[in-house]
C-alpha cells in the first residue's frame, strides 16, 4: 500500500457541502486510479444532510419531506452534520477486491480511536460500523407502561413506526434504554479497484437528527456519541489527530491480499 496522505477539507464554519465533497471524491478517485496521487483520506464535516445508500427503503426516510441525497455507496440512510467527523478513504486495493476486509480495517481504526478516549466499542455481527453494546434484554429498563422489551413493538409489529412514537423509541435515546447503539457508521463503494465514501464518527453531534429517519435501516438499536457516552465534552479538534494516527497505523500496515475465489471442481 502507498503512503497514506490526509486532506483536511473543512470543519466548523468551513464545513463542506455534501455535493462539493462528493465531487472531490470523484476527482481524487480518478487520480488515484491513474496513480497520479497516493492513497488519500479526505477528512471533513458536513452541514446537516441526510444521505441514502442504494439499499434505503422508502419507509426509512424522513416523514416530513426533508430532502435526502441519494448516493452510490452501499448501506442505507444516515445523517451527517456538526459534531461528526467524516472520513473518505480513497485507496487502491488489489483485485479481486475484498470489500469486507476494507470495512473491517475502517472499523478497527475507529475502535482504536474510541479506546484511546476511554470508550470500549466493538463490532456487531451482521451489522457494519462501530458499536457500544447495550445490556442483555432481560437487564434493560422496562418500557413505558411497564412492558418488557421482550414485547418491543419495533420487533413484533410490522406497522409500528418509531419515527411517529416520540422519545420512547427514538434512536437518540438508545443509551437510556441500554440498547446497542452505533457510534460510527460505515458505507463504501469500490469502483475500478479504488474505494470511495467511508465513515462517520459521532463525536459530539445533536443525535436527535437521527430521530427523523431509521438510521442505517436498523429499528431495534440507536445511535451514540463519544461525548454522550463519556459524559464530558469531546471536540473534533481533539479527535482529528488521533483518528489520523490510527487510520495510518491500520491502513498503511495492512497486509493487503486479493480476495480468494474458491472454484468449484469440475464434475
N, C-alpha and C positions, 0 to 999 in steps of 0.2 A: 504494500500500500504506500502511496505517496505521502509526503509530509502534509499534515493537516493544517490548513490555514483558516482563520476566523475573520469574518467580516461583521462588525457591529453596525447594523444598518440604521437603527434609531430606537430611542426609548423615551418614555415620559412625554414631554411636549413634542418630541420629534418622532412619535410613534408612526409606523409606516402603514399606509393604507394597504389593504389586502391585495388589491389588484396590482399595485406597484411592486409588492414583494413577489407575487406570482410571476410577473413579467421578468423580474430579476432572476428568479429561479430558473426560468426557461433559458435566459441568456447564459447564465453560468453553466447550466446543464449542457448546452450546445458546445460551450468552450471546453468543458471537461471531457466530453465525448471526443473532441478533436485533439485532446492532450495539450490544449493551449494554457490551461491552468491546472493546478494540483487539486486534490480533494479539498472541498470548501464547505464550511458550515456558516450559513447566514444566521445571525442572532439578532433578535428584534422584539419589539412589542407592536401589537396592532391596536388601533382604536376598536371599540366594541363591534364585533361582527360574528354572525353565525355562518359556518361553512358546513356543507353537506357532502360527504363522500358518496361513492357510487351506489352503496347498498342502503342508503337512507330511505325509509318508508315515509309516506305522506303523514301518517299518524304520529310521527316523531318530531315534526316541525312545529314552530310556534303557532298557537291557535289564533293569535291576534293579527296575523298577516305580516309580521316583522320580516323584512327582506332576508333571504338566505342566499349565499353564493354557492352554487353547485360547482364542485371541483373534481378533478380527475384522480384523486387519491383513493386508496382503499378506506374501509371503515364507514362510519355513519356520521350523524350530525354532532357538532360540538360548537363551543363558543371560544372566541379569542378576545382579549381585551386588556385593559390596565391591570397591573399586578401579576401578569402572566409572562413567563419567559418562553418565547417561541424559538425553536431552532430548526433550520432546514439543512441537514447534511446532504451534500451533493457529491457522491462518491462513485468511483468506477469499481464495479465488482466483477470477479471472474465469472465466466459462463461455464455451464448453466448456472444462473443466478440463484442463490439461496436467500429468498426474501425473509423467511422466518429467522434465519441466523442474523440478518441485519437488524430486524426488530429486537431480537434478544440482546444484541450489543447496545442498542439505544437504551433499553430497559436497564441493563446492568450499569451503565454510566449514571443514569438518573437515580437508581437505588443507592449508589455510592454518594451522590450529591446529598441526598436526604440524610444518609447516615452521618455525614460529616457535620450536619446541623443538629444531630441528635435524635433523628426520627427514623425508626425502623419501618421499612417498607418491603414489599415483596411482589411477586407475580401471582396472578390467579389463573389457574388452569382454564384454558378455553377463552380467556379474556386478555387482550393485549393491554399494554400500559403498565403503570406502577401503582400499587395499591397499598392503602392502610387497611389492615384486616380488622373486621369487627369482632364482636363477641359471638360465641355459639348462639344459635337461635334461642335455645332454652334459657340463656342467661341475659337476654336483652330486655330492656324495659317493656312493660305492657303498652300496647297501643291505646289510643284514646278510647274510653268506654270500657277498658279492662279486657279487651280481646287479646288473645295471644297472637304473636306474629306468625304462628303456625297457620293462622287464617288470614294472612295478609292478602287483601283483595287484588293487589298487583300481580299476584301469582295464580290466583284461583278464578278471577273474573276477567274474561277476555274483553269486556266492555268498559272495565274500570280505567279511568284516565287520571294519572297522578297530577297532570297539569291543571286539572279542574278541582282538586281537592285540598287546596290550601297547604299550610306549612306542615301538616302532619306527615305528608308523603313527599314533601319537597326534597329534591336531591341535595340541596344545600344543608339540610338538617340531618343528613345520614349519620353524622357523628353523634348527635344527641340520641339517635335510635340505636347506636352502637353497631351499625351495619358496615359492611365493606364499603370503602369509598376510594375513588380513583383520584390520585394526586397529579398524575401525569398521563396525558393521552398521547397515543402514537398512531399516525396514519401515513402511509408512504405510497409511493409509486416508483416503479423501476421501468425505465424506457431506454432501450439500446444499451442495457447493462449498467446504466447510471441511475442512481437514486434521486428522488425528489421528495418534497414535503418532509415531514419529520415528527417533531414532538412539541408538546405544550406543557410546561411545568407550572402548576399553580403555586405561586409564591405568596402573594397577599391580595388576591382579587376579591371582588364582591361576588361570592359564589351564587348569589340569588339570580344572576344572569342565566344560570343553568336551569332554573326552575321553570322557564318558559318552553323548554324542549324536553325530550327524552335523551339525555346525554349518552352518546355512543349507542343509542338504542337499548340501553340496559335499564329495566324498570325496577329491579329489586336491589339496587345499590345506589350510591350517590357520589358526591364529589368532596374533595378535601383540599386544604392548602397547607403549606409549610407554617405560615403564621398561625392559622387556626389550630393546627394540631399541637404546635409547640406552646401556644398561649403567650406568644410575645411577637413583637414586630420583627419581621424579616423583610429586607428590601431586595429589589432586583440587583442593586449595586453590589450587595454582599454575595449574592448567589452567582453572578455572572462569571467571575474568575474561577470559582470553584467548579462550575459547570464546564468551563473551557478545559480545566486541568483534567477532569475525569473523562471527558469526551476524547481528549488527546490520548490519554493512557489506554482507554478501551479500544478506540478506533484505529489508532496508529499501530498498536501492538497486536491487533487481531491476526490470527493465522488464517488468512482467507484461503478457502479452498472451494473449488466448484462443487455445486450440489451433485451428489452421486445419484445417477439414474440407474435403477435396477432394471435390467432387461429380463423379460420372461423367456426362459429357454424354449427353443422351438420344439414342438411336439414330435 
